[in-house]
C-alpha cells in the first residue's frame, strides 16, 4: 500500500510539474522563454521548424508572448535547472520504487507468461525480451526508460543539494560570493580583486543582494494585487454603467414611441429613423463597454499568468538560479507598470431624446449624448411658519414622492407632498418622540425615516410617528459625552451614522445593533453609503471627498473644486450604480453647485448651478435629485 501511494505521488508530481505542455511527456532539456514558461528543447525546435526562417522570434504556446531567439539558436535559451534537477530526482525515485514494485517475475505487458528481463519505468511494468524489443521498435514507446532487472538493486537515491554556491567561470575554484551592481553580474573574490576593483564598480554580498531582490519582487507582486483590486472595482462600475445604459435605451425607445403615437402616421417614418439612430449609438457604446471589459480581462489574465509564473519561480528556484533569471523575471514584472485599466465611461451610459415640434422638414427629436439637468420643482421660503425654513439641512424622499426635511435652526422635521404642499411636522421637545437637535435624515426602502438627533438616532414612519430610537455610542467618558451625530445613510439592510464629535462612523443593522465601526479625523456632517460596502464622507474645512470601506481602509481621497478652485463640500449622495453627487459651497451665496462624480471619485459633470447654499440631498423614486437649499427645497430632473 505504501509503495502504491508513493507511486501515485510521483505520478502527480510528474503530471503537475514535470510534463511539457506541448508533448505532454516528461521534460527533456527544458528551456525557459521570456514569459517564464518552460518547454522541451525538441518541442520548441519543432515549432521553429514550421515557421518562416526569417522570423527570429518564438511565440509561447501557453500565453502567446513572443521571445527573441538568440543568434546561437534555441539551445542558448536559459535552461530550467530546477526542472532538470527535479526530473532527475523523480527518475531516481521511480527507479528505486521500481525495485519494490517489480515483484512479478513474469512479463506484465503480454499474455505469454515469459520471464521478465527488464522494467519499463514509463509503463510501470515488468517486460520480457520480446516486449523490450517491441518497445524499442514502436514509435510511441521507443523513448521509454527501460532498466534491466539486474540493475534495479544497484540503484540508490542520491540527495540533490541545490544550495551549493556555483563556481566562477573564470576562477573555477572560487565560489560566486559577490554581486556587482555596476555590471549586473555575479563575481568571486578574485574577480572583485581584479576586474571589479575600480571605483566604477559597486558590489555587495550575494546574500544581501538576493534579500533585496526578493523584497523588490514581493513589492511588485503586491502592486499586482492592488491592480487586480482596481480592475475588479472597474469591472463592477462598467457593468452598472452598462445596465444603466440599457435602462436609458429602453426609456428612450418608449418615449420615442409615445411621441410617435402623438404625431400619428405622418411622423412614424421619422420615429423609425430616430430609433435606429438610438440603437446604433447604443450598440456602439455597448460595444465600447464590451471592449473595455475584454481589455481589462485580457490584462488581468496576462497579469495572473506573470504572477503565477513568478510565484512558482520564487517558490521553486534556488537563489542563484533566481539571480540568473533576474533579467527575465524583471522584464516580466515590468508588465505591472504597463497595466492600464479601462475605467467605466459613465457619461456614455446616458442617452435620451430632446423633443421638438415636428413639421414635414424636421426630425422627430434630438438625441442627447450627455445627461443634462433642469429644475423641475421648488417649494419653501425663508421664515418660521409651516412649510418655511431657516436652515433646511437634511432631506429624504418617500416611496409615494412625499418629501421630509430637517430644519437645524428651528429643530424640527417637516413632511411635504411631492408638489411641496405642507402636511405635518415633529417639533423640538423633551419627550422621546420629539426632537432635540435634528441634523440629517435618511429613508429605507420600506419608508422608515432615520434622523440623527444629537446623541441618538430616532426612527419615524412615513407619517412622522415615532417608532423607536437607538444610541450608536457607548455611555462613558469617551463615548456619549463627546457624541454629536450628524450624517446618516441607509441601504436595504443597514444604517451608517457619522459621529462628528467622536470622529467615528458606525454601521448598524436597521434595529440599531452594531456591525462595524471606524475612526477617521475626516468625519464631518455628511455621509453616504454605496452598494459596494463603501462609505462616502466629505470634510468641509479640508475641502475633501473621501471614500473608505467598512474597515476604514481608504479607497480614494480627492479635493472638491468649484471653477477650478478648492470648494467646501456641504452634502453628499450616492446612486445605485456607485455614482456620487456632491454639493459644493461657494464663498458667494447663490453661486453654489451640485457635482456628479464616478465611483472612483473622478468628476463627471455639473448637475445644478446657482444654488443658494445646498446641504442635504436625496433621490426621488423617479431618480430626480432633491436638494435642501437653506431656505427652499429644489428638485432637479434629467432631461
PyMOL commands that set and color helices and strands:
alter all, ss='L'
color gray80, all
select helices_A, chain A and resi 2-17+41-49+74-76+81-101+129-137+149-152+189-193+206-316+319-324+326-333+335-338+346-349
alter helices_A, ss='H'
color red, helices_A
select strands_A, chain A and resi 30-32+38-40+57-59+66-68+118-120+125-127+146-148+178-180+185-187+203-205+352-355+365-368+373-379+392-397+403-407+412-416+422-426+438-443+449-453+456-460+466-470+485-490+494-499+504-509+514-519+527-530+534-539+544-549+554-559+561-562+565-566+568-574+580-585+592-597+603-611+617-619+625-628+633-638
alter strands_A, ss='S'
color yellow, strands_A
deselect
rebuild
show_as cartoon
